[in-house]
Amino acid sequence: MKVLIIGAEGMLGHDLEAVLGVEHEISITTIYTLDITDLEKTVKTIGDINPDVVVHAAAFTDVDGSEERADLAYQVNVLGTRNVAVACQETDSALVYICTDYVFDGTKGTPYQEYDQTNPLGMYGKTKYLGEVQIRDLLDKFYIVRTSWLYGYHGPNFVATMLSLAQNMDQIQVVADQIGSPTYTVDLAEAINMLIKTPAYGIYHVTNSEHCSWYEYAQLIFQMRGVEVELIPVTTEEFGSTAPRPKYSVLDNYHWRMQGHPPLRSYKEALKDYLELLEKES
């Protein structure tokens, strides 16, 4: 298939290009070659490429920054997504939209399934959810892929941050009351490659299996790397972030499993592979 990746410069975008490029004819845009907030340019760019599938991985992802720059988050995540959907409508392309666990408020206490009630707490989650609404209003051929706690080789992430902090600090405070599923961008890219091969459109939760708190995640990172540092568990309130965050945002990959796809591997196995890659590349 002809696949266009929008946001190919990002952490997930890099892995999408590598994984999908094995089987498909790939075109890419980056923040430097396409401003998705420009409707006319977006329609023309996608029209010229005329892809079978568009993977929309571009977003304003700064959770705290979305509170401070709400208009920009809206322009990119809502209007930009609308523009991509309009272009897909004209080319009859299927659209893959990368969304987030932050569309939920985290109060359910058990893993969220695809059609549980959304209730985003902050501007990031709200604008990403409104991007979903634009797609569902405009298109019939779409895969909305909600995922969580992404990390990968080609971008800043929690794992890299923890390892960097440990080089200069004896004590690190880590939030212990937010629970989620760390997800490796390579595994997510491979799952998206499976999705686009059939017209089984809809909303999918796609994350690595199992879940943990940020504190437990940090413990595992340092244990696997053999790093000794004192970790201090703190509450979300004590940590003091600008944006509200869901306390429990584990995603049940229910639709994914019901469609016959195998569960993604444990985040622990994926983390081991990622840390080995970091070791090899350092």
C-alpha positions in Angstrom: 0.0 0.0 0.0 0.9 3.6 -0.3 1.2 4.9 3.3 1.8 8.5 4.3 3.2 9.2 7.8 2.5 12.7 9.1 4.8 13.6 11.9 7.6 11.3 10.8 10.2 13.3 12.8 8.6 12.3 16.1 9.5 9.3 18.4 6.7 7.1 17.0 7.0 8.5 13.5 10.6 7.2 13.2 9.6 3.7 14.2 6.5 3.8 12.0 8.7 4.7 9.0 11.1 1.8 9.8 8.4 -0.8 10.4 5.9 0.1 7.7 8.6 0.7 5.2 9.4 -3.0 5.1 6.1 -3.8 3.4 4.7 -0.6 2.1 5.6 2.4 -0.1 6.2 5.2 2.4 5.9 8.9 2.1 6.5 11.2 5.0 5.9 14.8 6.2 7.5 16.5 9.1 6.8 19.7 11.0 9.2 21.3 8.6 7.5 20.2 5.4 3.8 20.3 6.4 1.9 22.6 8.8 -1.3 20.7 9.4 -3.0 23.8 10.7 -3.0 25.1 7.1 -6.0 23.5 5.6 -5.2 24.3 1.9 -1.6 23.1 2.2 -2.7 19.9 4.0 -5.4 19.0 1.4 -2.9 19.7 -1.5 0.0 17.7 0.1 -2.2 14.6 0.8 -3.9 15.0 -2.5 -0.6 15.0 -4.4 0.5 11.8 -2.7 -2.9 10.1 -2.9 -2.1 7.5 -0.2 -4.1 4.4 0.6 -3.5 5.1 4.3 -2.5 8.2 6.3 -1.0 7.7 9.7 -1.5 10.9 11.6 1.2 10.9 14.3 1.7 14.7 14.5 0.4 16.4 17.6 1.0 19.0 20.3 1.9 16.5 23.0 3.2 18.8 25.8 0.7 18.0 28.6 1.6 20.9 30.9 2.2 23.2 27.9 -1.3 22.5 26.6 -2.6 24.3 29.7 -0.4 27.3 29.1 -0.9 27.4 25.3 -4.4 26.1 25.0 -5.1 27.8 21.7 -2.0 26.2 20.0 -3.0 22.8 21.4 -6.5 23.3 19.9 -5.2 24.5 16.5 -2.8 21.5 16.2 -4.8 18.7 17.8 -8.3 19.6 16.8 -8.2 21.8 13.7 -5.0 20.1 12.4 -6.7 16.8 12.7 -9.8 18.1 11.0 -7.7 19.3 8.1 -6.0 15.8 7.8 -9.5 14.2 7.9 -10.8 16.5 5.2 -7.9 15.6 3.0 -8.5 11.9 3.6 -12.1 12.4 2.7 -11.1 13.9 -0.7 -8.5 11.1 -1.5 -10.7 8.3 0.1 -7.7 7.4 2.3 -8.0 5.4 5.5 -6.8 7.4 8.5 -4.9 6.2 11.5 -5.1 8.7 14.4 -2.8 8.3 17.3 -4.7 9.2 20.5 -4.1 8.9 24.2 -5.2 7.5 27.5 -5.7 11.1 28.7 -9.2 11.1 27.1 -10.2 9.3 30.4 -10.4 10.9 33.9 -8.8 7.9 35.6 -11.6 7.4 38.2 -12.9 4.0 36.9 -10.3 2.0 38.8 -10.3 -0.9 36.3 -8.9 -0.9 32.7 -10.8 1.3 30.3 -12.4 -0.4 27.3 -12.8 1.4 23.9 -16.4 2.5 24.5 -16.1 3.6 28.1 -17.2 7.1 28.8 -14.5 9.7 28.0 -13.9 12.6 30.3 -10.5 14.3 29.8 -9.2 16.3 32.7 -6.8 18.7 30.9 -6.4 20.6 27.7 -4.2 18.0 26.1 -6.7 15.2 26.7 -9.6 17.4 25.7 -8.0 18.5 22.4 -7.0 14.9 21.5 -10.5 13.7 22.2 -11.9 16.5 20.0 -9.6 15.3 17.3 -11.4 12.0 17.6 -14.7 13.7 17.2 -13.6 15.5 14.0 -12.5 12.2 12.5 -15.7 10.3 13.5 -17.8 13.2 12.1 -16.0 13.3 8.7 -14.8 9.8 7.9 -16.0 6.3 7.6 -12.5 4.7 7.1 -10.5 5.3 10.3 -8.6 3.6 13.1 -8.5 5.6 16.2 -5.5 4.2 18.2 -5.4 5.2 21.9 -2.1 4.4 23.6 -0.2 5.4 26.7 3.1 6.3 28.3 5.1 6.0 25.0 8.9 5.6 25.0 11.3 4.9 22.2 14.8 5.5 20.8 14.0 8.6 18.8 12.6 11.0 21.3 12.6 12.3 24.9 10.8 9.9 27.2 10.5 8.8 30.9 13.2 6.1 30.6 15.8 8.4 29.2 14.9 11.1 31.7 15.3 8.8 34.7 18.7 7.5 33.4 19.9 11.1 32.8 18.7 12.3 36.3 20.5 9.3 37.9 23.8 10.6 36.5 23.7 13.8 38.5 21.3 13.1 41.5 21.4 10.8 44.5 17.7 11.1 45.1 14.8 11.3 42.6 11.2 11.9 43.4 8.8 9.9 41.2 5.0 9.9 41.2 3.6 6.8 42.8 -0.2 7.3 42.4 -0.6 7.4 38.6 -1.0 3.9 37.1 -0.7 3.1 33.4 0.9 0.8 30.7 4.3 1.9 29.4 4.3 1.3 25.6 7.3 0.8 23.3 7.0 2.7 20.0 8.4 -0.2 18.1 5.7 -2.5 19.4 3.0 0.1 18.7 4.3 0.6 15.1 4.1 -3.1 14.5 0.6 -3.2 15.8 -0.5 -0.4 13.5 1.0 -2.3 10.6 -1.3 -5.2 11.5 -4.3 -2.9 11.8 -4.0 -1.3 8.4 -4.0 -4.6 6.5 -7.7 -5.1 7.0 -10.7 -2.6 6.8 -11.7 -3.4 10.5 -12.1 0.2 11.2 -12.9 1.6 14.7 -11.4 2.6 18.0 -8.6 0.5 19.4 -6.7 0.6 22.6 -3.1 -0.6 21.9 -0.6 -0.7 24.7 2.0 -3.2 26.0 0.6 -5.7 28.4 0.6 -5.2 32.2 0.7 -2.0 34.1 2.6 -0.1 36.9 3.0 3.2 38.6 5.6 5.7 37.5 7.5 4.9 40.7 7.4 1.1 40.0 8.5 1.8 36.4 11.5 3.8 37.6 12.4 1.0 40.1 12.4 -1.5 37.2 14.5 0.8 34.9 17.2 1.2 37.5 17.1 -2.5 38.5 17.5 -3.6 34.9 20.4 -1.1 34.3 22.1 -1.9 37.7 21.9 1.8 38.7 21.8 2.6 42.4 19.8 5.7 43.2 17.3 6.5 46.0 13.8 6.8 44.7 11.3 8.8 46.7 7.6 8.0 46.0 5.4 11.2 46.0 1.8 11.9 45.2 0.6 13.7 42.1 -0.2 16.7 44.3 3.2 16.7 45.9 4.9 16.5 42.5 3.0 19.6 41.5 2.5 19.4 37.7 0.5 22.2 35.9 -2.0 19.9 34.2 -4.3 17.5 35.9 -3.6 13.9 35.0 -5.7 10.7 35.3 -4.7 8.6 38.3 -5.6 5.2 36.7 -5.4 5.2 32.9 -4.7 1.6 32.1 -6.2 0.7 28.7 -7.9 -2.7 28.1 -7.0 -3.7 24.6 -10.4 -5.3 24.3 -11.3 -4.4 20.7 -7.8 -5.4 19.6 -8.2 -8.9 21.2 -11.8 -9.3 19.9 -10.5 -8.6 16.4 -8.2 -11.7 16.8 -4.9 -9.9 17.3 -2.4 -11.3 19.9 -1.8 -9.2 23.0 1.3 -7.0 22.9 4.1 -8.3 25.0 4.6 -7.2 28.6 6.1 -3.7 29.0 8.8 -5.4 31.1 10.0 -7.4 28.1 9.8 -4.4 25.8 11.7 -2.2 28.3 14.5 -4.8 28.4 14.9 -4.6 24.6 14.9 -0.8 24.7 17.5 -0.7 27.4 19.7 -3.1 25.5 19.4 -0.9 22.4 20.4 2.1 24.5 23.4 0.2 25.8 24.5 -0.9 22.3 24.1 2.6 20.8 25.9 4.5 23.7 
